[in-house]
Amino acid sequence: MLREEIILIVKDELEAIAKKSINDLDEDIFFKSRFLDSLNMLNLIIFIECRFNIRLESFFIDREKVSSINKITDYIEKELTQR
């Protein structure tokens, strides 16, 4: 799967969950920007696990590593290549 496809999938889902638009793929989507609350983060995790068929066990060990769409995409790409 191409990086651009992953970005589009994640961005579309985040915007649907939060009912807000994202213009900056490097914007902090968690607590700093208040884009997602804790329930929406769980929804995002469930979506990513189901959509990409990966486990996100270490997803929040270091939130900074997954704090933006670009960083989430990096994480997904890494998990997909490790299969």
JOVEN-V63726 format. One record per pair of residues at least 6 apart in sequence whose ideal C-beta (glycine too) atoms are under 7 Angstrom apart, sorted by sequence separation. I is the first residue (numbers start at 0). J is the second residue. If there is no record, write none. Layout:
i:I j:J
i:I j:J
//
This chain:
i:14 j:20
i:26 j:32
i:28 j:34
i:29 j:35
i:48 j:54
i:64 j:70
i:65 j:71
i:14 j:21
i:28 j:35
i:48 j:55
i:58 j:65
i:13 j:21
i:35 j:43
i:47 j:55
i:65 j:74
i:64 j:74
i:10 j:21
i:44 j:55
i:44 j:58
i:13 j:28
i:19 j:34
i:17 j:34
i:6 j:24
i:17 j:35
i:17 j:39
i:53 j:75
i:16 j:39
i:51 j:75
i:53 j:78
i:16 j:42
i:53 j:79
i:16 j:43
i:47 j:75
i:51 j:79
i:13 j:43
i:12 j:43
i:29 j:62
i:12 j:46
i:29 j:66
i:28 j:66
i:27 j:66
i:28 j:67
i:27 j:67
i:28 j:68
i:26 j:67
i:8 j:50
i:25 j:67
i:24 j:67
i:24 j:68
i:25 j:69
i:24 j:69
i:21 j:68
i:13 j:68
i:10 j:68
i:9 j:68
i:6 j:68
i:9 j:71
i:9 j:72
i:6 j:72
i:5 j:72
i:2 j:72
i:5 j:75
i:5 j:76
i:2 j:76
i:0 j:79
//
